[in-house]
Amino acid sequence: MHTLKYIILLCLVTTSFAGFAQDTTQVYKKRVLESAEVDILSSYYSQDGDNAAVSGGIGTEALTDFTTSFIISIPLNDDDILTIDAGISAYTSASSSNIDPFDGGNADAFQASSGASKSDVWTNFTGSYSHSSDDRNSIWSTSISFANEYDYFSIGAGGAYTKLFNEQNTELSVKGNVFFDSWTTIYPIELRPFSGGENGLTNNLFTNNTLTGNPNYSPIFNEYATKGRNSYSMGLGISQILHKNVQGSMALDFVQQQGLLSTPFQRVYFSDVADSFIDDFQLADANERLPDNRFKVAIGGRLNWYLNERLALRTFYRYYFDNWGITSYTASIEIPIKVSSKFTLYPSYRFYNQTAADYFNPYEGAMSTNEFYTSDYDLSEFSANQFGFGVSYTDIFTQAHIAKWGLKSIDLKFYRYDRNTSFRSNMISVGFKFVRD
């Protein structure tokens, strides 16, 4: 009997230790994100030029914009992350103020008016959720977004899946997004009285002002039948560690757009129509008219080379084409220089070149018999150079704190952009990353 008791006791003890050993030998799973992070990003942007699309390819393109964004990443558990990205952008635009340039002063395409459209606020919100598999070799994510300004509203949704294999040296990804946009169509002020073929010359705009040049002003104007725009995109990507110091990646992107792709308030002037003026402002012969579908394809690649502990090299190239006749290529290089354990410098250069869209014509270059027409210089033939410089401060120990948040990094960047037209711009941005203790 005693022998049986000892056998039973031995079995119980052995079973207990076996269970304990099983619990303590489980594979440790590192959290995808250890703690909550907050990014605060701000930028100031300014531009100028003499080819405003609002005034048919002539006039001031002056614009300033101040943007602030907050990105909050929250680990829900070991595998899941919720990210909230919210931003607000306030701009002042001399060109868009000339949607209605007749504000009591002398109207001129090269001067800003005091119209209501001279400034606006754009807001956006994106929420995304991502999940990583236990072995960290599969990641899927989904997102939803909203954006709004005075004449525009957009809602979007997207998803992505990433697979890592070959000991995580190879990464394949696929992503897709849909956006549904709607416009509150705002047309150039002088075209509105002619809606539906009416004789707009009886409108107060013309009876209260002196019409010079061609007195028989009769523009081509019909309100757009479609006021929505749908965009569908899909992207494929592959990333490969080629060497312990070299990583390469390639991406292929497709975008299909349908609906209102014209900007309602952008003017066009025809070469075969006599000019009409109020003050020094030329009245539109029509507003922009573009096809209601557009298909875009872009293929690009990156090659990042870690030269040594102080120096790295990041290169990028992309080729693009669409069914509007535009082809373009982009090439860029960035050289991070680590000057100390906490500070890194980021000089960069980017070159861009594109051909003109089939429907683009400069000021008074289009014919009234054309089916489609635009004088938006973003769709013209041009090349551009962008020079950038940045400095980054990183403290992985987050010694500086605000309440329970440690400051992990500060990034400051400046970019100068110049086209071979009159267009030029400058942007300065600053970003702060905080980590929850």
N, C-alpha and C positions, 0 to 999 in steps of 0.2 A: 504493500500500500504506500509506504513512504517513497519507494522508488517511483511509483506512478505520479505522486505529488511533485516530486522533483522534475520529472519529465514535463509535466504540464506547466510548472513554473518556468522551466527553461524555455519552453516554446513561447510562453507569453513575453518573457523578457526579450528573446530573440526577435519576435515580431515587433515589439515596441522599438527596439534599436533599428530594425530594418526600416520601419516607417519614418523614424527620425532621420536616418541616413538619406532616405529618398527625398525628404523635404529639404535637407541642407545641401543637396547636390544638384538642385535645379539650376539651370543656366540663368545667369543674371541678365536681365534685359535693360539696357540703357534707355532712358527716356529720350524721345525724339527732341523735346525741348525741356530743359531742366526747370526753367521758371519763366514767368510772364515777362515779355519785353515790350517796350514802347519806343517807337520811332517818331520823332517830331521833325518834319521837313518843311522848310520855307524857301521860297525863291522869289527873286525880283527879275523881271524880264522887260526889256525895252527894244523897240525896233523902229526903223524909219526907212523911207524909200519914196519913189515917185511914180509907182505903177499900181495904184489902188484899184482893186476889182470893183469896189462900190461905185467908183466914178469912171468905169469903162476902160481901165488900163492907164489912166493918168491920175495925178493928184497924190496927196500925202498918204503914206502908209503908217504914220506915226501911231504907236500903241504902247501902253505900259500895262503890266500885269503883276499883281502880287498874289502869291499862292501859298497856302499853309495846309499841310496834311498831317493827320495823326494815324499811325498804324499800330494797332495793339494785337499782339500775338499771345494767346492764352493756352497753355497746355491743359487739356481736359483730363488726361490720364497719361499713361506711359506712351500711348500710340497715337492719340488724337490731338489736333491743334485747331483752335478757332481763331481766325484772323479777321479783324475789323479795320477797314481802311476808309477814312472819312476826310474830305477835303473841301476847301472853299477857295475860290479864285475871284478876285475883284480886278476888273480891267477898265481902262479908259482908252477909247479908240477915236482918233481924229477922222479916220476914213469912214467908220460906221456911223459917225455923227452926221455924215453927209447923205444918209438915206433921206433926210429932210434938211437940205442946206438953207432953206428959205426961212430963217428965224428972225428976220428984221434987219440984219446987217447985210453987207454986200456978199452975196453967195460966190464962193470960189472953191474949186476942187482941191486947191493946195492949202486951204485953210480949214480948220475945224469949225463946225457950227456948234451951237449950244443946244442942239436937239436932244430929245430924251434918249436916243439910241447911242449917245456918245459914251455911255458907261453901263456896266451890267455886272451881276454877280452870278458865278457858276458854282454849283454845289454838286458833290458826288458822294456816293456811299457804295462800298463793296464789302460783302461778307463772304468769307470762304471757310471751308472745313476740309481738313485733310486727315487721312488715316494711313498709318504705316503698318505693315505686317510684322509679326513677331520677329522674323529673321531680318527685317529692315531691307528686304530685297524687292518689295512691292509697295507702291504709294499711289493712292487715288485721292482725288480732291474734287470738290464741287464749289461753285460760287454763284452769287446773285448780285447784281449791281443796279444802281439808279443814278441818273444825272439830270440836272435841270438848269435852265437859264430862261430869260424872258421870252424867247421865241422857240424853245426847243426842250423836249423831254425824251429821255431814253431809259429803257429797262433792258437788262441783259442777264443771261445765265450761261454758265459754262461748266466744263468738267475736264479732267485730265487723269491720265494713268501713266505711271513710270515703273519700269522693270529694270532691276540691276542684276547682273550675273557676272560670271567669270571673276569671282571673288570681288565683286563690285568695281571691277575695272572697266566694265562696259555698261552703258545706260541707254535704254530705249524709251521713248516717250511719245504719247499721242495726246492731243488736246483739241477741244472744240468749243466754240462760243457762238451764241446767237444774240443779236441786239435788235430791238424793235424801237424805232425812233419816230417821233411825230413833231411836225413843225406848226407853229403859228405863223402863217405866211405873211411877211411884211414886205411890201413892194416899194420901189422908189416913189417918192411923193407925187411926182409929175405924171406917173403912169396910172395912178389909181382912178382919176376921173374918166379914163378911157376904157374901163372894164366893160366887157360885153359889147364893144364896138360903139360906145356912146361918144358924142361930141364933147370931149372934155374941155374945150376952149371956153365953155360957158361957166366953168368952175371958178370959184373965188381966187384960186391960185393965179389964174391967167387974167382975170378981170381986175385984180388988185395989183398986178405987176406988169411991167413993160416987156413984151416978147420981142426980141430982136433976132436978126438973121432971117431964117425961113419963117414967114408968118403963118404958113399953113402946116403947123406942127400936127402930125398925125402918126403916132408911134404904133408899132405892132405890140399889142398887149392882150393877153388872155390869161386869166388866173389859172394856176396849175390845177389840174383835175385830181392829182394824187398829192396828199400832204403827209404821207408816211414813208418810212424807209426801213427796210429789213436788211440786216447784214448777217451772213453766215460764214464762219471761218473754221478751218481745220489745219492743224500743224503736226508735223512728224519730226522727230529729232533723234539723233544718235550722238553719244559722247563716248570717247575712248581714251583711256590712259595709254599713250603710245610708248612712254618711257618714264622712269621715275621722275624726270624733270619736264616732261612734255605731255600736254593734254590737248586733244583735238575734238571738235564737234561739228556737226552739220545739221541744218534745219531746212525743211521744205514747208512753205505755208501757202494756203489757198484761201481766197476771200471772194464771196459772191454777194453783190449788193443789188437790191431791187427797190424801185420806188422813186421818190423825189431825190435825185442826186444833184439837182441845180440849187444854187443859193438864190432865193427869191429877190433879194435886194441888190444884186450885182448887175450893173448896167452894161449895155453893149451899144457901140456906135457903128453905123454902117457907112461904107465908103460910097455907096450910091444913093445916099439920102442927104439933102442939104441940112446944115446945122442950124439949130434953134437954141436961143439962150434966154435966160433970165439973169440979169446982172452979168457976172463973169462965169456963170455955171452953165455948161452945155447940157441940154435936156436929153434924156435917154431916147434912143431910137427903139430900144427893146430892152427887156431884162434877159439875163442868162437863160439859155435853154440847152440842156444836155440830155443824152439818152437816159432811159429809166432802168438800165442794167449795166453792171460793170463787173468784170471778172479779173482778179488780180492773182499773180503768182510770184512768189519770191523764194529764192534758194540762196542760202548763205553758209558760211563756215567760219569757225574760230580756231586759232592755234595759240595756245598759251605755253610759254617756255620759261621755266624757272632757271635762270642763269646761275645765280648763287644766292647766298643769304641776304645780299643787299639789293639785287637787281632781278627784275623779271620783265618779260616781253609779252604783250597781249595784242594779237592782230585779229582783224575781222574783215570779211569780204562778203558782199551780197549782190546778187543780180535780180532784177525785177522787170516784169512786163505785164501789160494788161491789154484788154480788147478796145481801149480808147486810143491805142497807138503809142503809148508811153513805154519806153524802155529806159532803165537806169542802172547804175552800179554805184556801190558805196565801198570805200576802203578806209580803214582806220587803224591806228596804232596807238597804244598806250604803254608807257614805260614806268611802272611803279618803282620808286627808289626808296629803300628803307634807310633812313638816315640815323635812326636810333631805335631802341626797343619799343618806343611809343609813337614815333612820328614817321610817316611815309609821304613822299611827294608823288604826284600823278600828272606829269606832262602828257599831253595827247594831241593827236592831229587826225582830222577826218576830211576826206574828199568825196564829193558827190557830183554826179553828172547825169542829166536826163535829157531825152528828146521831148519834143512838144506833142501834146495830144492832137488828134486829128481835127478837133473842133476849136482849137485855140487860134485866135487872131489878135494882133496888137490893136491898139487904139485906131479905130476907123479902118480896120483891115478886113472885117467880115462884110458879106453881101446880104442884103435883105432877102434874097432868094434862098439862102442857106437853110437847111433843115435844123441844124444845131449850131450854136455859137457861144463863145465865152471869151472874155479878155482877162481872165484870172491868170496872173503870171506864175502862180503855183503850178499851172498846167503848161507853161511855156518851156522852151528849150533853155537850159541854163546849167552852169556848173557852180559849185560852192566850196569854200574852204572853211573849216572850223578848227580853231585853235583853243585848247583848253589847258587849265592848270588847276590842280587840287592839292590839298594837304589834309591828311587824316591823322587824328590822335586816337590811340587805342590803349585802354587800360583794362586788361583782362581781370585784374583784381578789384576793379570798381571802387577805388579808394575814395573818390568824391561821391557824396550822397545828397539827395533831396528827399527828406523823410525816409521811407523804406526803399527808395529806388537808388540804385547805384549807377553812376555814369560810366558806360562802357566805351563809348566812342563819340568823336566829333568829326564831321566831314565838312570841309569848305571847298567849293569848286567855282571856277569862273570859266565862261565860254564866250568866245568871239566868233561870230558867223558872218561871212561875206559872200554874196553872190556876185557873178559877173554882170548883173544888172545894177540898179541903184540900191537894192535892198541890203540891209545890214542889221544885225541885232547883237545884243549883249545879254548875258544871263549870269547871275550870281546866286548860288544856293548854299544853304547850310543845313546840316542834319545832326540830330542828337539821338543817341540810342541809350535807353535806360533799361536796367535789368532789376527785377524784383528780388530783394534779398530773401 
